[in-house]
Amino acid sequence: MTSTPDELAAATRDLALAALHEITPAATVGPAAGYTVEESGAVSLRFENRLPGYPGWYWTVSVAQVDDTEPTVLEVELMPGDSALLAPDWVPWAERLAEYRAHQAELAAQAAEGGSAGDADDAADADSDDESDDDDDDDDDDEDVSDLLHAGDLDGVDIDELDEDAGDEEE
C-alpha cells in the first residue's frame, strides 16, 4: 500500500538528508522547510540553504514510493524560493547589439536635430566648450605625446625605464 504524501514526507526525511549529504556538506543544509506534493505523486522536501551567496534558496529532494516498494530519491537540487536573488533573463548577443546600434542611431539623430535647431543656450554652451578646447590644445603643443608611448605602451609608461636594474643586466 502506498503512503499518503504526509506519511511519505515524514518517513523519507532521513533518506532526503542522506541524499543531500552526498552532494553537499552537512553545514550547508538547514532545518526542514516544508514539502510539496508534485502532480506525479512524488513529494519534494525542502530544507533551508546555508550556502553563502544563495539567500532565499532551498535544498529540494524529490522522493517517491511506487506500490509497496521502499521510497526512493528521484532528484536533489538547489531551488530558488520567493525571495531568492536570481540572475536576469539571458538576452542573446545579437539582440543586445541590435539594441545598442538602434540607441546609437537614435542619439546621432537627436544630435543632428539639436545642431540645426540653433537654440541660443546650445550656442552659448558650444562657445564655452570651444574656449575650454582651445586651452587644452595649448597644453598639447607643449608636450609631444608620442615620446611617452614606447613599443605599444598605451598608458604611456615604459616599464624598462622604471626598472633601475634593467640596464645592469644588459651589460
C-alpha atoms as a printed R data frame, in Angstrom:
    type eleno elety resid chain resno      x      y       z
1   ATOM     1    CA   MET     A     1  0.000  0.000   0.000
2   ATOM     2    CA   THR     A     2  1.354  3.413  -0.986
3   ATOM     3    CA   SER     A     3  1.750  6.030   1.765
4   ATOM     4    CA   THR     A     4 -0.082  9.352   1.825
5   ATOM     5    CA   PRO     A     5  2.025 12.410   0.989
6   ATOM     6    CA   ASP     A     6  2.192 13.433   4.661
7   ATOM     7    CA   GLU     A     7  3.351  9.942   5.684
8   ATOM     8    CA   LEU     A     8  5.848  9.795   2.798
9   ATOM     9    CA   ALA     A     9  7.304 13.198   3.721
10  ATOM    10    CA   ALA     A    10  7.712 12.186   7.358
11  ATOM    11    CA   ALA     A    11  9.105  8.731   6.542
12  ATOM    12    CA   THR     A    12 11.646  9.962   3.984
13  ATOM    13    CA   ARG     A    13 13.159 12.916   5.877
14  ATOM    14    CA   ASP     A    14 16.264 10.924   6.835
15  ATOM    15    CA   LEU     A    15 16.537  9.484   3.315
16  ATOM    16    CA   ALA     A    16 16.376 13.016   1.876
17  ATOM    17    CA   LEU     A    17 19.045 14.297   4.268
18  ATOM    18    CA   ALA     A    18 21.313 11.357   3.400
19  ATOM    19    CA   ALA     A    19 20.934 12.173  -0.299
20  ATOM    20    CA   LEU     A    20 21.757 15.843   0.358
21  ATOM    21    CA   HIS     A    21 24.848 14.963   2.358
22  ATOM    22    CA   GLU     A    22 26.159 13.019  -0.641
23  ATOM    23    CA   ILE     A    23 26.331 16.202  -2.724
24  ATOM    24    CA   THR     A    24 26.904 18.979  -0.167
25  ATOM    25    CA   PRO     A    25 28.462 19.291   3.296
26  ATOM    26    CA   ALA     A    26 26.043 18.940   6.201
27  ATOM    27    CA   ALA     A    27 26.855 22.517   7.284
28  ATOM    28    CA   THR     A    28 25.149 23.864   4.125
29  ATOM    29    CA   VAL     A    29 21.820 22.174   4.935
30  ATOM    30    CA   GLY     A    30 19.483 23.892   7.374
31  ATOM    31    CA   PRO     A    31 16.297 22.722   9.069
32  ATOM    32    CA   ALA     A    32 13.310 21.320   7.192
33  ATOM    33    CA   ALA     A    33 11.239 23.992   5.444
34  ATOM    34    CA   GLY     A    34  8.159 22.053   4.361
35  ATOM    35    CA   TYR     A    35  7.263 19.937   1.367
36  ATOM    36    CA   THR     A    36  5.112 19.987  -1.744
37  ATOM    37    CA   VAL     A    37  3.234 17.195  -3.469
38  ATOM    38    CA   GLU     A    38  4.015 17.010  -7.195
39  ATOM    39    CA   GLU     A    39  1.421 16.098  -9.871
40  ATOM    40    CA   SER     A    40  3.050 12.689 -10.281
41  ATOM    41    CA   GLY     A    41  2.515 11.886  -6.618
42  ATOM    42    CA   ALA     A    42  6.162 12.420  -5.680
43  ATOM    43    CA   VAL     A    43  6.922 14.562  -2.665
44  ATOM    44    CA   SER     A    44  9.565 17.311  -2.722
45  ATOM    45    CA   LEU     A    45 11.017 18.006   0.705
46  ATOM    46    CA   ARG     A    46 12.604 21.444   1.220
47  ATOM    47    CA   PHE     A    47 15.455 22.282   3.559
48  ATOM    48    CA   GLU     A    48 16.863 25.717   4.277
49  ATOM    49    CA   ASN     A    49 20.091 26.513   2.468
50  ATOM    50    CA   ARG     A    50 23.141 27.799   4.335
51  ATOM    51    CA   LEU     A    51 25.442 28.305   1.342
52  ATOM    52    CA   PRO     A    52 26.846 31.829   1.251
53  ATOM    53    CA   GLY     A    53 25.697 33.738  -1.812
54  ATOM    54    CA   TYR     A    54 22.357 31.925  -2.134
55  ATOM    55    CA   PRO     A    55 19.929 33.735   0.163
56  ATOM    56    CA   GLY     A    56 16.345 32.615  -0.273
57  ATOM    57    CA   TRP     A    57 17.273 29.306  -1.962
58  ATOM    58    CA   TYR     A    58 16.242 25.858  -0.701
59  ATOM    59    CA   TRP     A    59 17.686 22.392  -0.986
60  ATOM    60    CA   THR     A    60 14.947 20.253  -2.511
61  ATOM    61    CA   VAL     A    61 14.852 16.467  -2.520
62  ATOM    62    CA   SER     A    62 12.116 14.739  -4.512
63  ATOM    63    CA   VAL     A    63 11.168 11.259  -3.325
64  ATOM    64    CA   ALA     A    64  8.599  8.741  -4.491
65  ATOM    65    CA   GLN     A    65  7.191  5.410  -3.429
66  ATOM    66    CA   VAL     A    66  5.709  3.074  -6.014
67  ATOM    67    CA   ASP     A    67  3.282  0.448  -4.732
68  ATOM    68    CA   ASP     A    68  4.780 -1.415  -1.765
69  ATOM    69    CA   THR     A    69  8.456 -0.739  -2.590
70  ATOM    70    CA   GLU     A    70 10.820  1.294  -0.471
71  ATOM    71    CA   PRO     A    71 10.812  5.078  -1.091
72  ATOM    72    CA   THR     A    72 13.495  6.268  -3.494
73  ATOM    73    CA   VAL     A    73 15.174  9.597  -4.228
74  ATOM    74    CA   LEU     A    74 14.326 10.975  -7.653
75  ATOM    75    CA   GLU     A    75 16.187 14.276  -7.646
76  ATOM    76    CA   VAL     A    76 18.262 16.547  -5.427
77  ATOM    77    CA   GLU     A    77 18.627 20.205  -6.342
78  ATOM    78    CA   LEU     A    78 19.040 23.763  -5.123
79  ATOM    79    CA   MET     A    79 15.866 25.707  -5.966
80  ATOM    80    CA   PRO     A    80 15.094 29.418  -5.591
81  ATOM    81    CA   GLY     A    81 12.425 30.494  -3.132
82  ATOM    82    CA   ASP     A    82 10.141 33.520  -3.487
83  ATOM    83    CA   SER     A    83 12.769 35.919  -2.073
84  ATOM    84    CA   ALA     A    84 15.773 34.409  -3.891
85  ATOM    85    CA   LEU     A    85 18.212 36.585  -5.764
86  ATOM    86    CA   LEU     A    86 18.098 35.469  -9.405
87  ATOM    87    CA   ALA     A    87 20.181 36.296 -12.448
88  ATOM    88    CA   PRO     A    88 18.461 38.426 -15.085
89  ATOM    89    CA   ASP     A    89 16.971 36.742 -18.139
90  ATOM    90    CA   TRP     A    90 19.573 35.876 -20.754
91  ATOM    91    CA   VAL     A    91 19.496 38.037 -23.860
92  ATOM    92    CA   PRO     A    92 21.355 36.819 -26.979
93  ATOM    93    CA   TRP     A    93 24.310 38.939 -28.062
94  ATOM    94    CA   ALA     A    94 22.721 39.690 -31.449
95  ATOM    95    CA   GLU     A    95 19.699 41.262 -29.739
96  ATOM    96    CA   ARG     A    96 21.842 43.294 -27.330
97  ATOM    97    CA   LEU     A    97 23.992 44.502 -30.227
98  ATOM    98    CA   ALA     A    98 20.914 45.459 -32.254
99  ATOM    99    CA   GLU     A    99 19.518 47.411 -29.286
100 ATOM   100    CA   TYR     A   100 22.866 49.170 -28.830
101 ATOM   101    CA   ARG     A   101 23.085 50.121 -32.506
102 ATOM   102    CA   ALA     A   102 19.489 51.381 -32.513
103 ATOM   103    CA   HIS     A   103 20.234 53.508 -29.454
104 ATOM   104    CA   GLN     A   104 23.394 54.898 -31.073
105 ATOM   105    CA   ALA     A   105 21.410 55.808 -34.218
106 ATOM   106    CA   GLU     A   106 18.777 57.486 -32.046
107 ATOM   107    CA   LEU     A   107 21.437 59.544 -30.246
108 ATOM   108    CA   ALA     A   108 23.011 60.542 -33.566
109 ATOM   109    CA   ALA     A   109 19.600 61.647 -34.872
110 ATOM   110    CA   GLN     A   110 18.975 63.693 -31.727
111 ATOM   111    CA   ALA     A   111 22.385 65.332 -32.046
112 ATOM   112    CA   ALA     A   112 21.702 66.208 -35.692
113 ATOM   113    CA   GLU     A   113 18.332 67.716 -34.802
114 ATOM   114    CA   GLY     A   114 19.846 69.654 -31.895
115 ATOM   115    CA   GLY     A   115 22.562 71.177 -34.114
116 ATOM   116    CA   SER     A   116 20.098 72.504 -36.684
117 ATOM   117    CA   ALA     A   117 17.686 73.993 -34.135
118 ATOM   118    CA   GLY     A   118 20.046 76.880 -33.369
119 ATOM   119    CA   ASP     A   119 18.979 77.246 -29.747
120 ATOM   120    CA   ALA     A   120 20.721 80.179 -28.075
121 ATOM   121    CA   ASP     A   121 21.570 78.179 -24.978
122 ATOM   122    CA   ASP     A   122 23.172 75.440 -27.090
123 ATOM   123    CA   ALA     A   123 25.197 78.055 -28.955
124 ATOM   124    CA   ALA     A   124 26.406 79.573 -25.674
125 ATOM   125    CA   ASP     A   125 27.354 76.116 -24.376
126 ATOM   126    CA   ALA     A   126 29.177 75.375 -27.628
127 ATOM   127    CA   ASP     A   127 31.130 78.656 -27.347
128 ATOM   128    CA   SER     A   128 32.222 77.853 -23.786
129 ATOM   129    CA   ASP     A   129 33.180 74.339 -24.890
130 ATOM   130    CA   ASP     A   130 35.257 75.789 -27.733
131 ATOM   131    CA   GLU     A   131 37.111 78.059 -25.300
132 ATOM   132    CA   SER     A   132 37.982 75.167 -22.996
133 ATOM   133    CA   ASP     A   133 39.057 73.101 -26.018
134 ATOM   134    CA   ASP     A   134 41.403 75.896 -27.069
135 ATOM   135    CA   ASP     A   135 43.055 75.771 -23.639
136 ATOM   136    CA   ASP     A   136 43.525 72.017 -23.952
137 ATOM   137    CA   ASP     A   137 45.088 72.422 -27.401
138 ATOM   138    CA   ASP     A   138 47.709 74.803 -25.957
139 ATOM   139    CA   ASP     A   139 48.729 72.188 -23.399
140 ATOM   140    CA   ASP     A   140 49.112 69.536 -26.096
141 ATOM   141    CA   ASP     A   141 51.512 71.764 -28.060
142 ATOM   142    CA   ASP     A   142 53.864 71.966 -25.046
143 ATOM   143    CA   GLU     A   143 54.386 68.225 -24.829
144 ATOM   144    CA   ASP     A   144 54.819 65.676 -27.599
145 ATOM   145    CA   VAL     A   145 52.723 62.669 -26.573
146 ATOM   146    CA   SER     A   146 54.472 60.322 -28.997
147 ATOM   147    CA   ASP     A   147 57.602 60.464 -26.810
148 ATOM   148    CA   LEU     A   148 55.604 58.922 -23.963
149 ATOM   149    CA   LEU     A   149 54.481 55.931 -25.996
150 ATOM   150    CA   HIS     A   150 57.007 53.150 -26.355
151 ATOM   151    CA   ALA     A   151 56.547 49.807 -28.103
152 ATOM   152    CA   GLY     A   152 52.775 49.990 -27.896
153 ATOM   153    CA   ASP     A   153 52.519 51.101 -24.248
154 ATOM   154    CA   LEU     A   154 49.081 52.655 -24.321
155 ATOM   155    CA   ASP     A   155 49.256 54.042 -20.821
156 ATOM   156    CA   GLY     A   156 52.456 55.934 -21.637
157 ATOM   157    CA   VAL     A   157 54.579 54.076 -19.097
158 ATOM   158    CA   ASP     A   158 57.652 52.206 -20.225
159 ATOM   159    CA   ILE     A   159 58.434 49.560 -17.613
160 ATOM   160    CA   ASP     A   160 62.046 49.329 -18.779
161 ATOM   161    CA   GLU     A   161 62.638 52.982 -17.851
162 ATOM   162    CA   LEU     A   162 61.316 52.360 -14.336
163 ATOM   163    CA   ASP     A   163 63.470 49.289 -13.679
164 ATOM   164    CA   GLU     A   164 66.866 50.540 -12.458
165 ATOM   165    CA   ASP     A   165 68.414 47.066 -12.700
166 ATOM   166    CA   ALA     A   166 67.386 46.594 -16.370
167 ATOM   167    CA   GLY     A   167 70.446 48.477 -17.612
168 ATOM   168    CA   ASP     A   168 72.802 46.426 -15.423
169 ATOM   169    CA   GLU     A   169 71.603 43.088 -16.845
170 ATOM   170    CA   GLU     A   170 72.232 44.129 -20.442
171 ATOM   171    CA   GLU     A   171 75.920 44.872 -19.833
